[in-house]
């Protein structure tokens, strides 16, 4: 570090000012990457090299370095998922303590009446405890199926599917359409784009108790890949 051999574990360096080398080669700080991806069905959120199914990262051959999905969407689900190499950003997006809402377009079997909706909004007991409750808007209600917009701030495994299965209305299809201020606007299935820095800042501001970045809107996009 700065020409001196370091033997003390836990030595701190400032990547902006310190010269760090290993065997003479300078260590470079990895550039942060933030990607919004519209996941199709039957695509998995894993980096496992032995996975036989198509992975999210298989859609990103142009992206250098190791990146990972922020949370997961199960194989049957589709829609918005974020991909990054920034662990702090991923924590702020995925951990329920930061309260970032995730919104889903959900098609369920049967006509969902207000009693069932009230239970979902108030919290449903699952094996790991009671859910935190969901915000639900009925888009269309038919005799055989109901179209809903569901917003939750938790990230339990298959939470929405399990909630409505318990209420007697199995999920037919589920698509995540929004994470906080980020949406799928203008992005086709299987397509991706880099996040604008104002979008990243907006997410971090919301999850740290601030406000959205002034001027942020659904059209603050970079070119779609």
C-alpha positions in Angstrom: 0.0 0.0 0.0 1.6 3.2 -1.2 4.9 1.3 -1.6 4.9 -0.4 1.8 4.3 -4.1 2.3 1.2 -4.6 4.6 1.2 -7.5 7.0 -1.5 -6.4 9.4 -4.9 -7.9 8.8 -7.7 -5.4 8.6 -5.6 -2.6 7.3 -7.9 0.1 5.8 -7.2 1.9 2.5 -8.9 4.7 0.6 -9.4 3.5 -3.0 -9.6 7.1 -4.1 -6.2 8.1 -2.9 -4.1 5.0 -1.9 -2.0 3.0 -4.4 -2.7 -0.7 -3.7 -0.7 -3.4 -5.6 -0.5 -7.2 -5.5 2.6 -8.7 -7.0 3.3 -5.4 -8.7 -0.1 -5.1 -10.4 -2.3 -2.3 -9.3 -5.7 -3.2 -7.8 -8.5 -1.3 -9.4 -11.9 -0.5 -7.8 -14.7 -2.4 -9.6 -17.0 0.0 -11.5 -20.5 -0.2 -10.1 -23.1 -1.6 -12.4 -26.9 -1.1 -12.1 -29.2 -2.8 -14.6 -33.0 -3.1 -14.9 -34.2 -6.3 -16.6 -37.6 -7.5 -17.7 -37.5 -11.2 -16.9 -39.5 -13.6 -19.0 -41.0 -16.7 -17.5 -38.8 -19.8 -17.2 -35.7 -17.7 -16.6 -34.0 -18.3 -13.2 -32.3 -15.8 -10.8 -29.1 -17.7 -10.1 -25.4 -17.5 -11.0 -24.9 -21.2 -10.6 -22.6 -22.4 -13.4 -24.3 -25.9 -13.5 -27.8 -24.5 -14.0 -29.4 -26.0 -17.1 -32.2 -23.4 -17.5 -31.5 -20.0 -18.9 -30.4 -17.5 -16.3 -30.9 -13.7 -16.0 -27.2 -13.2 -16.4 -27.2 -15.1 -19.7 -29.0 -12.1 -21.1 -26.1 -9.8 -20.2 -23.1 -11.0 -22.2 -21.9 -7.5 -22.7 -21.7 -6.7 -19.0 -18.2 -7.3 -17.7 -17.4 -8.6 -14.2 -19.6 -10.5 -11.7 -23.1 -9.2 -11.3 -26.0 -10.7 -9.4 -29.8 -10.3 -9.2 -31.2 -8.3 -6.4 -33.6 -10.8 -4.7 -35.4 -13.2 -6.9 -38.5 -13.8 -9.0 -39.5 -17.4 -9.1 -39.4 -19.3 -12.4 -43.1 -18.9 -13.2 -43.0 -15.1 -12.5 -41.9 -12.4 -14.8 -41.2 -8.7 -14.8 -38.8 -6.2 -13.2 -35.7 -7.4 -11.5 -32.5 -5.4 -10.8 -29.0 -6.7 -11.4 -25.9 -5.2 -9.9 -22.5 -5.7 -8.3 -23.2 -3.1 -5.5 -24.0 -5.0 -2.3 -25.1 -1.9 -0.4 -27.6 -0.9 -3.1 -28.9 -4.5 -3.2 -29.4 -4.5 0.5 -31.4 -1.2 0.4 -33.6 -2.6 -2.4 -34.2 -6.1 -1.0 -34.3 -5.9 2.8 -37.7 -5.2 4.3 -36.3 -2.8 6.9 -35.8 -0.2 4.2 -39.4 -0.4 3.2 -39.0 -0.2 -0.6 -42.4 -1.2 -2.1 -42.5 -3.8 -4.9 -45.7 -3.7 -7.1 -47.1 -6.7 -9.0 -49.8 -7.2 -11.6 -51.5 -10.3 -10.4 -54.1 -12.5 -12.1 -55.8 -14.9 -9.6 -58.4 -17.6 -10.0 -62.0 -16.8 -9.0 -63.8 -13.6 -8.0 -62.0 -12.1 -5.1 -64.4 -10.5 -2.7 -63.7 -7.8 -0.2 -63.5 -10.2 2.8 -60.5 -11.9 1.2 -58.9 -8.6 0.2 -59.3 -7.4 3.7 -57.4 -10.4 5.0 -54.6 -9.9 2.6 -54.4 -6.2 3.4 -54.3 -6.9 7.1 -51.7 -9.7 7.0 -51.9 -13.5 6.5 -50.2 -16.1 8.6 -47.6 -18.1 6.7 -45.3 -20.8 8.1 -42.6 -18.1 9.0 -45.1 -15.7 10.6 -47.6 -13.1 9.7 -47.1 -11.0 6.6 -46.9 -7.3 6.9 -50.0 -6.7 4.8 -50.4 -5.7 1.2 -51.8 -2.7 -0.6 -54.3 -4.0 -3.2 -56.1 -2.3 -6.0 -58.8 -4.3 -7.9 -58.2 -3.7 -11.6 -61.0 -6.0 -12.9 -63.1 -8.5 -11.1 -64.8 -11.4 -13.0 -66.6 -14.5 -12.1 -63.7 -16.8 -12.9 -60.7 -14.6 -12.4 -59.6 -11.2 -10.9 -57.0 -8.8 -12.0 -55.2 -7.0 -9.1 -52.3 -4.7 -8.4 -50.5 -5.8 -5.3 -47.8 -3.8 -3.5 -45.7 -5.3 -0.7 -42.6 -4.2 1.2 -41.4 -7.7 2.3 -39.6 -10.3 0.3 -40.6 -13.7 1.6 -40.3 -16.6 -0.8 -43.3 -16.7 -3.2 -45.2 -14.5 -0.7 -48.0 -13.3 -3.0 -48.6 -16.7 -4.4 -48.8 -18.2 -0.9 -51.1 -15.5 0.4 -53.7 -15.9 -2.3 -53.4 -19.7 -2.3 -54.3 -19.6 1.4 -57.3 -17.4 0.6 -58.6 -19.8 -2.0 -57.5 -17.8 -5.1 -54.4 -19.4 -6.7 -52.3 -17.1 -8.7 -52.5 -17.7 -12.5 -49.9 -15.1 -13.5 -47.7 -12.7 -11.7 -45.6 -9.9 -13.1 -43.5 -7.4 -11.1 -44.1 -4.0 -12.7 -42.4 -1.6 -10.2 -39.7 -1.4 -7.5 -40.0 1.9 -5.7 -39.7 4.6 -8.4 -38.5 2.2 -11.1 -40.8 0.7 -13.6 -40.9 -1.4 -16.8 -42.0 1.6 -18.9 -40.8 1.1 -22.5 -38.9 -2.1 -21.8 -39.9 -5.2 -23.7 -39.7 -8.7 -22.3 -36.2 -10.1 -22.2 -34.7 -6.6 -22.7 -32.6 -4.6 -20.3 -31.0 -1.2 -19.8 -28.6 0.5 -17.4 -30.1 2.6 -14.7 -29.5 6.4 -14.9 -27.5 7.6 -11.9 -30.4 9.8 -10.8 -32.5 6.6 -10.6 -30.0 4.9 -8.4 -29.8 8.1 -6.2 -33.6 8.2 -6.0 -33.8 4.6 -4.7 -31.1 5.3 -2.1 -32.8 8.5 -1.0 -36.1 6.8 -0.5 -34.6 3.9 1.5 -32.5 6.2 3.7 -35.5 8.5 4.6 -34.9 11.1 1.9 -37.0 12.1 -1.0 -36.9 11.2 -4.7 -34.3 13.0 -6.8 -35.9 16.2 -8.3 -36.6 15.7 -11.9 -36.8 11.9 -11.8 -39.5 10.4 -14.0 -40.4 7.4 -16.0 -38.6 8.7 -19.1 -35.1 9.2 -17.4 -33.8 6.1 -19.3 -30.6 5.3 -21.1 -30.7 3.5 -24.4 -32.4 0.1 -24.3 -30.0 -2.7 -25.2 
